[in-house]
Amino acid sequence: MQRGKPRPGPDETARRGGILAGAIDVPARLAAEYPAYEAAEGLPVVHRASGFAGTVVSLDADALVLRGATGLERRFRNDPGGFMVDAIAVRLVASRPREDDGRAAHLEHARVLDTKRTASGSRAVAGAKARVARASRILVEGVHDAELVEKVWGDDLRIEGVVVERLDGADVLPDVVRAFEPSKPRRLGVLLDHLVAGSKESRLAAAVSHPQVLVVGTPYIDVWQAVRPRAVGIEVWPVVPKGVSWKDGVCAALGWPDPRAAWRRILDSVTDWGDLEQPFVGAVESLIDFVTAGEASFTD
């Protein structure tokens, strides 16, 4: 579910000094490998990485907007070979303008500028009703995680029919997965805090192995850290000594009265995805893509 928040492409990797930096012109080589195909409005395509299928709404610079079967629109980076048309990987290019398209293009641009977007960056679907809940689910660790996901992605999740449930602690993850009985139409996406090498969460995630279960996480000790400090009005999140409750330690360091009041302040400071750290945004959107991919279909 990428909307202006994509993974670095090969060209960006090269600029950062990645393994292919220097001698090989990666973008040019990739572009040459895939046939060019005009991304005309209404063209049915599939995003290869996520499996999301939809029709082209627009191709703007390096980003492609697709409209899915439910009417929800998603924004993807237009990498060479990143999409399929008629089961063939292609390089999507802008449609060539026609002589009488000038006024129509102007009107379309005005319409897009006037369109509202959801807090996650998706284009809002006017009058859209919530979809009947899918069998698939997304699990998060606790109530704060669930509230943050709801605030930013709630509109998207209702249109997609995705229910978010709480684990109330990562320790129960293996039992919950077994009880859920994942299958192709019943996918399970799991979001964990502190999913780093050697952590308890990493061991729990490793114990869950199923093709219809995706466990992703963030490096943050607590979901509070997924909110950018500037949004909350602080410079950085305090470093809490080992053995001290992280939330209590933060409140003590910042002079906040208690964790309950602190969380209300943090949540109220979030207006959209731009107030969140990228690892958290990427993790949530990858889970939404995963649990909806199995039911993706072209619009009529």
Residue pairs with C-beta under 8 A, 6 or more apart in sequence:
1 50
1 52
1 74
1 120
1 156
1 285
1 286
1 288
1 289
2 50
2 74
2 75
2 76
2 77
2 285
3 74
3 75
3 76
3 120
3 121
3 122
3 285
4 63
4 75
4 121
5 121
5 273
5 278
5 281
5 282
5 285
6 76
6 77
7 77
7 282
8 16
9 27
9 77
9 79
10 20
10 26
10 27
10 30
10 79
11 26
11 27
13 19
13 20
13 21
13 26
14 20
14 21
14 22
14 26
15 21
20 26
27 80
30 79
30 80
30 81
31 80
31 91
33 80
33 81
34 80
34 81
34 89
34 90
34 91
35 88
35 90
35 91
36 90
36 91
36 92
36 93
37 43
37 85
37 90
37 91
37 92
37 93
38 92
38 93
38 94
38 95
38 96
39 45
39 56
39 59
39 64
39 78
39 92
39 93
39 94
39 95
40 56
40 95
41 55
41 56
41 57
41 58
41 95
42 55
42 56
43 55
43 56
43 85
44 53
44 54
44 55
44 85
44 298
44 299
45 53
45 54
45 55
45 56
45 66
45 83
45 84
45 85
45 92
46 52
46 53
46 83
46 84
46 296
47 53
47 66
47 76
47 82
47 83
48 81
48 82
48 83
48 84
48 89
49 82
50 76
50 286
50 289
50 290
50 293
51 289
51 293
51 294
51 296
52 66
52 68
52 74
52 76
52 289
52 292
52 293
52 296
53 66
53 68
53 69
53 296
53 297
53 298
54 66
54 67
54 68
54 69
54 73
54 74
54 296
54 298
54 299
55 66
55 67
55 298
55 299
56 64
56 65
56 66
56 92
57 65
57 66
57 67
57 73
57 123
58 64
58 65
58 112
59 65
59 78
59 92
59 93
59 94
59 95
62 77
62 78
63 75
63 76
63 77
63 78
64 75
64 76
64 77
64 78
64 83
64 92
65 73
65 74
65 75
65 76
65 123
66 73
66 74
66 76
67 73
67 299
68 74
68 296
68 299
69 296
69 297
69 298
69 299
70 125
70 128
70 131
70 159
70 160
70 161
71 125
71 128
71 159
72 122
72 125
72 128
72 156
72 159
72 160
73 122
73 123
73 125
74 122
75 121
75 122
76 82
76 83
78 92
80 91
81 89
81 90
81 91
82 92
83 89
83 90
83 92
84 90
97 105
115 123
115 124
116 123
116 124
117 123
117 124
118 124
118 153
118 155
118 156
119 151
119 152
119 153
119 154
119 155
119 271
119 272
119 273
120 152
120 153
120 155
120 156
120 272
120 273
120 285
121 272
121 273
122 155
122 156
124 155
125 159
128 159
130 158
130 159
130 161
131 158
131 159
131 160
131 161
132 161
133 161
133 162
133 163
134 160
134 161
134 162
134 163
134 291
134 292
134 295
135 185
135 186
136 162
136 185
136 186
136 187
136 188
136 189
136 291
136 292
136 294
136 295
137 162
137 163
137 164
137 165
137 180
137 187
137 188
137 189
137 291
138 149
138 162
138 163
138 164
138 165
138 188
138 189
138 190
138 191
138 287
138 288
138 291
139 164
139 165
139 166
139 167
139 173
139 176
139 188
139 189
139 190
139 191
140 146
140 149
140 164
140 165
140 166
140 167
140 190
140 191
141 166
141 167
141 168
141 169
141 170
141 191
141 192
141 193
141 223
142 166
142 167
142 168
142 169
142 223
143 166
143 168
144 222
144 223
144 224
144 263
144 267
145 166
145 191
145 193
145 223
146 164
146 165
146 166
147 267
148 223
148 226
148 227
148 267
148 270
148 276
149 157
149 164
149 191
149 284
150 157
150 164
151 267
151 270
152 270
152 272
152 273
152 276
152 284
153 284
153 285
153 288
156 288
157 163
157 164
157 288
160 288
160 292
162 288
162 291
162 292
167 173
167 176
167 190
170 192
170 193
170 200
170 201
170 204
171 200
171 204
173 190
173 192
173 204
173 205
173 207
173 208
173 215
174 204
174 207
174 208
177 188
177 190
177 208
177 210
177 213
180 186
180 188
182 188
182 210
182 212
182 213
183 212
184 212
184 294
185 294
185 295
186 212
187 212
187 213
187 214
187 290
187 291
187 293
187 294
188 210
188 212
188 213
188 214
188 291
189 213
189 214
189 216
189 287
189 288
189 290
189 291
190 205
190 208
190 213
190 214
190 215
190 216
190 287
191 216
191 217
191 218
191 283
191 284
191 287
192 201
192 204
192 205
192 215
192 216
192 217
192 218
193 201
193 217
193 218
193 220
193 221
193 222
193 223
194 200
194 201
194 217
194 218
194 219
194 220
194 221
194 222
195 201
195 202
195 205
195 215
195 216
195 217
195 218
195 219
196 202
196 219
201 217
205 215
205 217
208 215
214 286
214 287
214 290
214 291
216 283
216 286
216 287
217 283
218 225
218 226
218 277
218 279
218 280
218 283
219 279
220 226
220 277
220 279
220 280
221 240
221 246
222 246
222 247
223 280
224 237
224 247
224 250
224 262
224 263
224 266
225 237
225 277
226 276
226 277
226 279
226 280
227 266
227 269
227 270
227 275
227 276
227 277
228 275
228 276
228 277
229 235
229 236
229 237
231 269
231 270
231 271
231 275
232 265
232 266
232 269
233 269
234 254
237 250
238 249
238 250
238 253
238 254
240 246
240 249
240 250
240 253
241 249
247 259
247 262
248 259
250 256
250 262
251 257
251 258
251 259
251 262
254 262
256 262
256 265
269 275
270 276
273 281
